[in-house]
Amino acid sequence: MALSILICDDSSFARKQMARAVPAELDAEISYACNGEEALQAIEEGKGELLFLDLTMPVLDGFETLKVIRKNDINTMVIVVSGDIQPEAYQEVMANGALDFIKKPASKDKIREVLTKFGIL
């Protein structure tokens, strides 16, 4: 059965780049969201076993999305992908349950490394 991947970023370019970075050998079904609110709805619909989450977005940002996921004990694995990796942001997302925090744009090698690290690939 395919792994349901949700890519949440307000930039269509970033969403496409992230989708291209997912290893081809991973049996995955990829869905997209433009903000945290859309992501939470998609996860509710079963579209986010794995969530690649940007931090800076309108409507509901990545920090708030992570807090909702944690508060409601939503079963999804979250990897934050952001162009702005500040130590405080890293600590906050990790404290709120993210598996990892990687710099945008994410390379195929980095995505492969992270997915392997967590036994997803």
C-alpha positions, 0 to 999 in steps of 0.5 A: 500500500502506498505511503500517503505523503502531504506536502504543505507549503504556500509556494507552488514552486516549493511544493513541486520541488519537494515532490521531485525530491521524494525518492522514486522507489518510495511507493507514495501517493502525494497530496498538497496543501497551501497552509496548515488549515488545508493540511489538517483537513487533508490529514483528516481525509487520510492524506498525510501519513507523512507531512512535509511542513513549511513554517511560514504560511498564511492562514495557519503557519507550520508552528501552529499546525504542529501544535494542533497535531500534537494537542489532538494526538493526530497520527502523522509523521512531520518533517519540517522543511523551511528556508529559515533554520533558526535555533529557536525555531528548530527547538520549538518544532522538535519540542512539538513533535517534528521528526526532523527539520531540514533546510529548503530546498531539500535535496533528493539525497537529504530526503533519502537520508531522513526517510531512511533514518526513520525507517520510512524508506 
